[in-house]
Amino acid sequence: MVDLNKYKYAVSWSEKDQEHVGLCEEFPSLSHLAPDDVEALNGIKALVAAVVEEMGAKAPEPLSQKRYSGQFLVRISSTLHGELVRVARIEKLSLNALVAEHLSRAVGGGEVRIHGRKREGAGLTKVQKTTRGPRAKSQPKVQQRA
């Protein structure tokens, strides 16, 4: 049986509903509205408990318990790939280190370690681009739940 306290819960204000909404990251389709934040948290926890009981062994593992390999594959355009390689050379970094650094910053991560060492003065060198045609759309901002 899964430990319900290890699931990731969040409570925030819903302007649309004019109430607090309780959420559980492992169950994105579930929510609980309540006039009080404590009530919203207790409500989502009770709802998750009922769903987990119904699902039994098929209930998802809490995100806090998952272990990740640290590797994943990303498909990008050949143009972006070339730009990243060029910037990595300027920064005297491997492509992997450059991308890891920027991903860490994008999600609000702390220090970046490259080959076990802290990277000092990490920052992209501004590079002039000479591209034509439509610009790529910017990535959505990562928002943290309160």
Secondary structure, DSSP 8 states (H G I E B T S, - for coil): ---GGGS-EEEEEETTTTEEEEEETT-TT-EEEESSHHHHHHHHHHHHHHHHHHHGGGS---GGG----S-------HHHHHHHHHHHHHHT--HHHHHHHHHHHHTT----EETTEE-TT-----------S-------------
